[in-house]
Amino acid sequence: MSIELIDLDRVRLLVGFEVDGTVTVHARGMCDTRVAAALRDLADRLESGTAPCPCMPGAPGPARLTAGQGWYASDLTWVDASGRVWDLRESYRSAGNLLWHWTGRASEHGVPLMSTGTGSMVQSLDVVRALYAPVVLAGGQG
């Protein structure tokens, strides 16, 4: 185990996430507006896949708190740019009778990567929607 002391005279912004979900922010000498802008920028970078720290490839990010495109990690669903919710545990059927399954990975932009039933083709969900519409649940309920 390594314990590193943090010199708060040297660190201007420190964010702590406790196991119970409590968040603490220490921003010595920074105004709240600059702190909020820095955290917003960091959040945008994390969601866009250009994060300053590596993550497990294809792993969903934290559950989102507002509507919009992105992951809802708690139940493995994806919300596309139009607001449609995709349950990635399900299979989908597209034009040409292609069957698509989630590969368990995401593109460099954080979009779920889908594979055909045979596994011969892998495309992001956005590409599948654009090129192979209509895309519905394999059982026909979509």
N, C-alpha and C positions, 0 to 999 in steps of 0.2 A: 504494500500500500504506500502511496506517495501523498503527502500532505503538503500543499503549497500555500504559503500565506500570501494574501493579496494586499498589496500596498495601496491603500485608498488615496494616498497623496499622488500616486502615479496613474491610477485608473480613474477616468472621468465618468464612465457609465458602467454600472454593474447590475445585471438582472439576475435574480435568483428564483428558481422554480423549486418549491418544496414538494415532497412526496405527496402531501395532501392537496396539492393544487394551488396553494397560496403563492402569489407572485410578489416579490419585493424588488423595488427599483431604487438604487442609490445613484444619484446624478449630481455629484458635487461640482458646483460651479457652472452648471448648465441650466438654461431656462427650460421650462416644461415644453415649450413649442419645439425647441431643437431636439429634445429627448424624444418627443412624439414623432417628429419627422424621421429621426434615425431609426426608431423601432418600426415605423411604417415601411421605410426603405428595406430594412432587413427582412420584414415579413414578405414584401413583394419579391425579393430575391429568392427566398426560400420556396415560395409557391411557384415561381417560374422555373425552378430547377437549376438556377445559377447560384445556389447557396454557397456561402463561404465555408461550409463544412460538408464532408461527404455523408451520404445516407446510404442505406442498403438499396441497391438498384431496384426501382419499381415499387418500393414500399410506399403505401399511402401516407400522406402527411397527417397532421392532427385534424380532428373533426372541425369542420368550419362552423362558425357561429352565425353567419349571414348567408342569404341566398346568393347564388352566383355560380360560375363555373368552378369546379374543383371536386375534391374528394370529400366524402363523408366516411371517414375511416371506420367509425364504429360499426357500420353495417355493410361495408364494401360496396358502396354505391358511388356513382359518378354523376355529376350534374354538368351537362354540356352548356355551351354558350347560349343556347336558346332556352335553357331552363328545364329541359327534359331530363328526368332522372333515369339512370341506367343501373339496374341491379346486376353487378358483375358476377354474381353466383349463377346467373341464368345463361342459357344459350340463346342466340339470336339468329333469325333467318333473314336473308336479304334477297334482293333481286337475283335471278339466276339460280335460286334455290340453294344458295351458299349458306352453310351453317357456321356461325362464328362463336368462339369461346374466348374468354379473357385468358391471357397467357400468365397472369400474375405479375406482369411487369408494366412499366410505363415508358413512354417516349421521353426524349430529352426535354420536352415541354411539359411533362407531367400528365400526358393524356394516356389512358389505358391502351395497351397494345393487344389487339385481337388477332386470333389465328383461325383459319378455316378448319372445318372438321377434320380434314386430312393433315392439317399442319403445314401444308405446302405454301401457304401465303400468310404473312404477318403484316398487318396494317394498324395504324392508330385508329381509335374509335371515330375520330373526326373524319378521317379519310374514308372509312367504311360508310359513314353516314352520307358523305358527299358523293361518293362514286357508286355505291351499291343500294341506294334508296329504292323502295322503302325498306327499313330495317325494323323488324317486329320480333317479339318474343317467339322462340321456336314453337311454343305451344299455340301460337296464334292470338294470344290475348293482348299483344303490344300495340 
